[in-house]
Amino acid sequence: MSEKLETIKAFTQVGLNRLERATKDLTPDQLDWKSCSEANTVRNILTHVSQEMHIYLPRIFKGDWSY
């Protein structure tokens, strides 16, 4: 794995660890909170982040957009 890819992987892991610590004890009410009627809920935002991590980053890392 290239040095650049290793750096991206390390920063991604740091971000995921922080996200896990920040969200692991959220209640269902907290997950369903949104700042205003037009905003997404915390749950929706976390779902979006999860999709980015599990779908798009592997495609970038592999250099294969069909992955």
N, C-alpha and C positions, 0 to 999 in steps of 0.2 A: 504494500500500500504506500502511496506517495506521502511525502511529508505534509503537503497541503491537505490531503485527505485525512491524515492522522490528526491534524490540527482541528479540522472541522468536526471530526468524530469526538475529540476531547471536549470541545466547546459545547457540542450537542449534549454530551453526557452531563456536563455541569448544569446546563439549562434544565434537563429532565430531572435531575436530582433536586434542584431548587423548586421546580414545579410540583414534584411529588410531596416535598415537605410542606409547601404552601397550601396544598389542596387535600391532603390525606384525611383530615379531620372535619371537612366541611359537611354540614348537615344537608338533607334534601332541600330544606327551605333556602339555605345559602346558595346551593347550586342552581336553584330556580330564580334567584334574585336577578334583577336587571335595573340599571340606573334610571331608565325612563322607558316609556311605552314603546318607543321605536328601537330600543337597543336589544341586542341578543342577551340571553341569560348566560350566566357563568357556565352552565352545563353545555350550552351550544358552542360557546367559545372553546371550551376544553375538548369537545368533540372535533371541532375544526382543527385544533392543534394536533390531536391524535391522528387525524387523517393525513395531515402534512407529514408527520413523523413516520407513519407506516406506509404511505403510498408514494409521496413525492420525493422524500429524501433517499429512499432506496433507488429510485430511478436515477436521481442525480449521481449518487455514489457509483452505480453500475454503468452510468452513461448510456442507459437503455431505456428510452421513454415508453417502450411497450411492456416493460417489466411489471 
